[in-house]
Every structure is written in C-alpha cells, then in structure tokens.
Amino acid sequence: MTGANGYETVIGLEVHAQLKTETKIFCGCRSAYGAEPNSLTCPTCLGLPGALPVLNQQAVVCAARAVLALDGTVNPESRFARKSYFYPDLPKGYQITQYEHPLAVGGEVRYPGRNGTRKSCRLTRIHLEEDAGKSIHPERGQLHTRLDFNRCGVPLIEIVSESDIRSPEDAYGYLLTLKQILQYADVCAGDMEKGQLRVDANVSVRVAGADATATRTEIKNLNSFKAVRRAIAFEVRRQIGVTESGGKVDRATLFWDESAQAAKIMRTKEQSPDYRYLAEPDLAPLVLSEEWIEEIRRQLPELPEVRAGRFVKQYGIGDHDAAVLTQSRGLADYFEAVVRDFPDGRTASNWIQTRLLGYLNDSRVEIENCPVTPDQMAGLLSAVRTGRISAATAVDVFRQMLTTGNDFQSIIEEQGLVLIEDESVIGRIIDEVLAGNPENVAAFKAGKSALLTFFVGQVMRNSGGQADPQVVRRILIEKLEAG
C-alpha cells in the first residue's frame, strides 16, 4: 500500500488451518468442537510419561491435498521436530511441528484485486503440526484461568506466505481465496469462530521503492478476516506515525484488542522465546512416494478459479456472476444441479443471486441446508418459462417455498395460482375493465397508446395476477382497435 506520504506496506501472513480428520494427529482421541472440557484427551495428547505419538494417515492426506490445491510441491521426505516453549495449555512443554524439513515448499494464491484484476501471493512453505490447548481467562466474578486440553493434538497445517501483500484489503482478499480453496479441497471447514482458521500477520512499512527490508511486527492470533484487515491498517498507521515522529519501530509481537480497536504489544524482540528446535525422536521421517502424491493430485476436485472460468464459457454468464456462484463448493454444486434440469444458466444465476442468497445470508442457513432443493428451483423456473405461472407469482411462490419447505407444485395448486389462459375468461375480465374506464378508452382511441399499459395492469389486478399477460395484451389490442 503506497500512500500520499510515500510509504509502502509489506505484509506476510501465517495461517493455521485445522484439518478435517476424525481423530487427532498423534493419537486416537476425537477431533471435535464443543465437547465437555477435557473430555477428549489421553496420555499421548496430554504428554504423559511413556505415551508415544503415532502419525494419523488422514492428516497427511488432508495436508497433501491442501499443498497440491495451492500449487505447492510436496517433499518426498519431511521430518518432525520439537518446538520447545512453556505455556500452561501446552502440557508437554513442546509442540510437535516441522521446521528444517517441512512437508511442502512453494505454492501460490491468486486472488481478486480492484477493478476485476487478479493478484498473486507466493507461498514459502506448508507444514504439519499439532495444536495446543485453550486457556480460558478469568471473567467477571472468576478468579482463575481454566485450561481445556481437548484441542491438544488437533492436526494443523501452517501456511506461510511470502511478503507479497501490499495492503489490508489485499490481505483480506488473499485470506478469502485461501479459505475458499481449502474448503473446495475438503481439507478445512474454515470456521474461524471455532478456531479452525487463525491468522498471524507480519507487517512493516518502508519508503516507497526502497529495497531494504524494514523492521516488522507480528500481530498474533487474529480470529476474523475483518479483524485482520483492521489490525493491519492500524499497525500501518502506527508505524508511519513512529517513523515520521523520528522514532524507531521495534520488532515486537502484538495482539489485537477488538474492543479498543488497537494493536497492543505483548513482547519485544528481546523477550522473544528461544524455541530450541530439535528432531522429534519418537517419529520416523515422513516418506511419500511420487505415485502416492500423484494419486492425491488426481483426487482433487475442480478448484474455484478453474470452475469459475468454465461457468463463463459453458453457461454464458459474466465473470462477476461466476465468481459469486463459485464462492463455495456447495453453492457451485447447487447451481449446476439447477441447470441440469433447467438449461438456462443466466436465468438460474439471476434467481440464485437475487432471490436465494439474500435468504441464506439473512437466515444464516448454509446452502447444503437450503429448504428449496435444486430440482424444485429448476421446476419453478420451468413453470415460468412454459407460462404455467407468471414471473411475479413465481417470486411469491419461491418465498413460500423457502419459509415453509413446501414444493412449488402443491403451493400453486392449493392456492390456485396457475395462469389463466382461457381466452373467454380473460375476455370477460377485459370487458369489465373497459366498461369501467370509458374516458381512458376514448383517450386511447384518440391516440394515447401508452394507456395500453394501464389497461394491462388493471386486467392483471382484477385477475389476481393469474391472467396470462401475453394473452391479455393481444385481446386488449383487438378489442380497443375494433371498438
């Protein structure tokens, strides 16, 4: 981010993503959220003497899928290490992670920038590690910090980016795209409220165009993408202020205080821990064959960027619409299921974006739990296309489908919403409208042809919106011109 004051922002992100496994990375305890505190533990994840770790194969599969989905290179051999530090919710006194020999190197995240542009951020490495427990600090009326060890040993990957990001907005876009790719690859649910994605941001500010690396600070454990954006913007302003006042930015670790909307210092460089990495003696090197890696690659689904491009070509929709429809794998699957039965991509896209997404967002319902199934939406749109119901009626029917869960067939039949196509019935309604508006009839015949719209509206109102508009218009013209 280069501002009027001539500074450039340099941002690198470290993302911890929880892998979708049934059990923890080194033991058989369930990896689950919301269980009774300390109910999902065993001697291994509690680090008790004599308990040995055994690597979870599914965690390796998930991690490899993530690497390949992000265009990284899976190393044929990687090794685990002990990262030693003391914290009350880390019972072993060290974390099993990877250091000098990570699971993967390289990779790239391509994310949307402003005005339809695409930006890119390179990845440095992706490695496997275990999570620590959770400290629940005192609230009002409480005296002690409580410890929940259920999260100890939950499998994580850490995704470390290069410092290619230049603004808080770009950091936000990068994270949204990263989360999308991980969800498509089915390796991480991405629910930040449950701690399934956590972000550390490294931020520095330098004079625009300078090659020298400026002193950076690290903002730890950001638990929402909006918080990431706000925290980075705050830290950029703070560092510029320190520099312009003649001060020196110290290397430090900070935390984001959401209530104060400020980043606050936890510790400076001089207080940073020495992690004393050493090879994990209880785990053999992780060796993966080229054949195994290629099999994982073949199992990957179509990823969002490729799928959006196909939607544009196959269904004739715009780039923006394709991006919206592929924002989640479930939504993209829903759209394609609709167009299988109703092969009009533009109409289906319009209805999903203008009618369905608003309901899902307001109701906080996931697309997988949508009360209107794809075949029901396709049937409703087909009913409009064939003239069985009007477009206006369909909107009301769709609203009822969402709120009641009833199918469109039963709604239109029970409420008598099928279009009236009988010309004798429509003719009688038209006669009543013309007889009740003699002055407008005379004005129409005198040349005010725009009154035709008025007459159509009156007929539709008197028919309860059920008259076929095309038939109404044709018969109206015939009667007005013949009279």
N, C-alpha and C positions, 0 to 999 in steps of 0.2 A: 504494500500500500504506500504509494508516494503521494504525499500531501503538498499543499501550497508552501509548507515550511521546509520542503526539500528533504524529508526523511523517507526512508524505505523500511517497511516492516518485513522481517524474516521469521517465518513460522514453521516449526516442525511438530508433528503430532504423534503421540504414542497411544495406541488404542488397545485396551484389554477386552477381548471378546470371549464370553463364556461359550463353550462348545456344547452342542445338543447331544449329550450322552445320557444314558440311563443311570450310570454309576460314575463315581469319582475317578480321577486319573490314575491313582495308585492303589486303590482298594475297592471293595465291593459295596461300599455304602452308597445309598441312592443320592443322586444329584438332583435335589428338588428344592423349590422355593416355598416358604410359608409353613414349613413343618414346625412342630413344637421345638423350642430352642434346645440344642444339644441332644436331639433325638436321632440324628443321622451321623453318628460318629462310631469309630472303632479304634483299637490300639494303633493302627497304621496312620490314620489321618490325625490322631492326637499325638503322634510322635512318641509313643511309649517304648520303653526299652525292649529290644528283641523283635519288634514289629518291622517287617521289611516291605518295601514298595514293590508292586507288580504292575507294569505298564498296561493301561487299558487300550486294547487294539482299536476300539471305535473312536477314541480320542485322536489317535494317529490318522485314521481315515478322514475324520472331520477336518483336522488341521491341513492335511494334504489337499483336500477338496478346496479349502479356502485359498491356499497358496496358488493352486492352478487356476482358480477363478479370477485371481488377481494378477495373473500373468507372471508369477514368480517361478523360481527354479528350486525344486525340491532337491536337497542334497542327498546323495546316496547313503551317506553316513552322517549322523549327528549324535551329539553326546549331551548328557545331563550334567548339571553342576549344582553345587550348594551355594546359595547366596545367603550369607550369614548376617543377620541383624536381629536386634531384640525389639519385640513389640508384644504386648500382652495377648493379642489374638493370634500370635504365631507360636504355637506350643512347642515346636521342635527347636526354635531358636534359629532356624534357617528355612529358606524356601527352595524347593527343588525346581530348577529352571534350566535354561540353556544359555550359554554365554559365548565361548570362543567357537563352538561348533553348532550353530543353530540349525533348525530344521530346514530353513529356506533363506535364500537371498534374492534381492531384486523384486520386480513387480511394478505395477503402475495402477493408479486410479485416475480415470478420465471422468471429469465432472463438468456440469454446465456452468458457464460463466455468464456474464451480462450479454444482452442482445443476441442470444442464440449461439454464442461462441462456446467452444469446448476448451477446457483447460486440463492440464495433466500434472500429477504429482508422482514422482518416483518413490518406490519403497526401498528401504535399506535392508530390512530383514523381517522374518516372521519366525517366532519360536514358541515352543510349548512350555508351559509351566503350570504350577498348581496355585490355587487361590489361598489366601489367608482367611482367618475367621472374621467376625464382625464385633466391633466394640460398640456398645450401646451406652452412650454417655448420660450422666445424670440429667433428669428433667426436674421441673419444679416439684419439691416435696421428696425427692430421692437423694440419697447420699452417696451411692456407689456406682461406678461404671460396671455394667454387666457384660459378660462375654458369651457369645453364641458361636460354637465351633462347627455348626452344620456346614458352613461354606468352606471349611478347611479341606483342601484336596480337590475342590471342584476344578475341572480342566479348563484352562485358558489358552488362548494364543495372544501373544503381544505383537501388534503390527506397528512397526516403526517406520515413519516416513522420512524422506529427505526434507531439507528445509526449503521446499519449493513453493510454499504457500505464502501469499503476499498480503492478505487482508483477512479480517474477521469473517467477511461474507464468503470468501473462498474457503476458509476453514469449515464453515457451515455446509457449503456445497459439497466439499470433499467428504465430510462425515456422512451426509445423507446418502451419497452414492456408495460409500463403503458399506454402510449398513444394508443398503438395497442388495448389493452383490452377495454379502454374507447370507442374507435371507433367501435369495434365489438359490444359492448353492446348498441351502438347507443345513448350514453348519452352526448358525447362531440365531436365536429368536430375536435378539436386539432390543429387548425391553429394558430401557435404562432405569425405570422405576424399580426394577427387580435386580439391578446391578449387573445385568447381562452385557452391558457395554459401559466402559468407563474410559475417560479420556484425560491424558496429561498433555499440556500444551507448552512447548518451548518457544519463547518469544524474545526477539531482540530488535533493536531499532538502530539503523545506521544512516549516514548521509547517502542520499540517492546516488547511485552509480559507483559507490565505493566497493572495492573488492575485499577489504578487510572484514573479518568476522567480528561483530560487536558482542559485548557481554550479554549473555542470555539469562533469563529467569525461567523457572519452570512452575506452571500452575498445575497443582495435583488434583486428581480425583474429581473431575468435573462430571456431573451426572445428568446433564441435559445438553443438547446441541445449542439451545438458546443461551445457556449459561456459558458455554464455550465462546460463543460469539461476543457476549457481553464482557466476559473476563479478559479476552484478548484485547478488545477495544479499550478497556480500562487500563490495562498494562501498557499498551502503546502510548496512551496519553501520559501515563505516569513517567515512563522512561524518557519521553520527549521533554517533559517538564523538568526532570532531573538534569538532563543534558543542557538544556537552554539556560538553566539557572547556574551553570558552572559546576555542577556536581558530577559524581561518577556513579554509574549504575553498577551495583554489586551483584555478583552471581548469587542467587538465592532461590529457595523453594517457597512457593506461596500457596495459599488456599483461597478459594473464592467464597466470600461471605455474601450469600444471596440476599439476606435481609438488609445489609448495608450497601449492597451493590458495589463492593470493593474487593480487590485482591489484597490479602494481608500476609506478611512474611511469617513463615513457620520457622525457617532456619537459614542461615547464610552458609556460604561455601565452607567456611572454617568449621561449621558444625555438621557438615555432611558426613554420613557414616562410611566407614571402610567395610565394604561388603565381603572382603576376603573370599573371593570365589575359589572353589576347589572342585575337582572332579567328583561326581557322585559315585561313591564306591559300591553302592548296593544296586546299581542299574548298569547293565551292559550297554555298549553303543547301540543306537537305533540304526539298523541297516535295512535299506529299502531297495528292492531290485527295480531296474528300469521297466521290466514287464509289469510289476505291481503299480508303479507310478502311472504308466500309460493306461492301465485298466481304470484307475481312478479318474483319469482325464476323460476317458470315453463315457464314463457315467455322469459327467457334469451335464446339467440341463442347459438349454439355450439361455444365455445371460441377457440382462436387461438392455444393454446397448445394441446388441445384435437383434434382439426381439423387436425393439422399437423400430429399427431400420426395416425389418421385414413387414411390420404392420403398415408402414407408409407405402411400401410397394404393393403388398398383397391386398390391402383393404382400401387404398385410396384416401387415407386420412392424412392430416398435416403432421409435421414434426412435433408441434406442441401437444396435439391430441395423443400421439403415440407415446410421448414421454409421460403424460398423465396416466394412460392406461397401463403402462408397464412399471409404474412406481412400486407395485408389489406383484409378486408372482401370482398371488390369489386373484387379484383384480385382472391381470392379463389373461389368466385361465378363464375367468368368468366371461370376459369379452369374447374370447374365441369360442366358448361354448354357445354364446348367443348367436354369433354369426354363422355357426354351423347350421342352425335351423332357420335363421333369418339373414340371408346373404346380402345385407346392405350395411357395410361397415360404417359408413358415415352416419346413418340414422342411429344405429346401435351405439356408436361412440357418443353421439349427442345426448341420447337418453341416459346413458350411464353417467356422463359427466354432469348434466344439468339436473337430473332427477334423482339418481341413485346415490351419488357420492355425497350430496348435501344431507340426505337422510342418514347415511352411515356416519358422517362426521358429527352431526348433531346428536345422534343416538349413541355414539361411541360403540358402534357394532362393527365387528370385523367382517370383511367380505365373505369369509367362509361361513359365517352365521347369518347371512342375509336371508330374510324371510321370503324373498322372491327368487326362485331358482332361475338359472339361465334359460331353461326350456319354457318357463312361464313368461319371462320377459319376451322371448322370441315369439311366443304365441300371441301376446298382446300386440306387439308391433306388426305382426302379420294380420291381425284383425283390423288394424288401422289401414294397412296397405290394401287389403281387399275390400275395404269400405263397410265392413261389418259394424264398426263403431267409428265415431268421429275422433279426431285428434284431441279435441277438448275433453271429450268423455274419457278417452284413454288416460289422460293426466289424472283425472279424479279416480278412475279405477285403480291406477297404479298406486296412488296414495293409500287407497283402501287395502290393496294387496300388502303393502309394507306394514301397515298398522295392525291388520287382522290376521295376516298369513293365509287368507283365502285365495284360491286361484281365480283368474280373471273370468273363466267360463261361468262359474257359479255366481260371481258378482253381477255380471251383465245380464244373466238370465233371471236371477232373483229380483233385480231392480228394473228389469225391462229396459235396458239401455241399448239394445240393438237398434241400429239405424232404421228409420222408416224409409222404405224405398217404394212403397205403393204410391203410384202417381195419383190415384184417385183420392187417397187420404191427404197427400201433400197439396193437391189442387184445392180441396175444401178449406184447408188452413190458409192458403194464399187468398182465396176469395174473401175470407173473413178479414184478413189484414187489409186488402184493397178497399173493401166496403167501409172499413173504419177509418180510412185515411184519404178521403176524396180530394182534399186540397193538394196533398203530395202527389196523388195520381195525376191531377191536372198539371202540376208543375213538371212532372217527369215528361209528360206528353208535350209540354211546351219547350222542352229542350234540356231540362236539368237532369241529365243522365246519371249524375253522381248519386241521385236518390235511390238507385238500384241497391246500393249497399245498405241503405236504411231499411228497405223492404226485406232484403235477405235476413237482416238481423231480427226484424220483427217476426218473421216466419219461424226462424230458429228458436226464438224465445217462446213463441206460442206452442212450439212442438216439444218444448222441454229439451232442446238441443239434440233431438233424435232424428230430425229430418236430414236426409242426405243433401248436403249443401249444393252439390253439382246438379242434382235433380231440381232443387228449389230454384236455383238461378235460371235454369233452362225454362221451366214452366212460367216463372215470373216474366221473363222477357217475352215469351209467347203471349201471355195474357195482356201485358201492358201494350204491346205493339198491335194486338188485334182489337183492343177495346175502342 
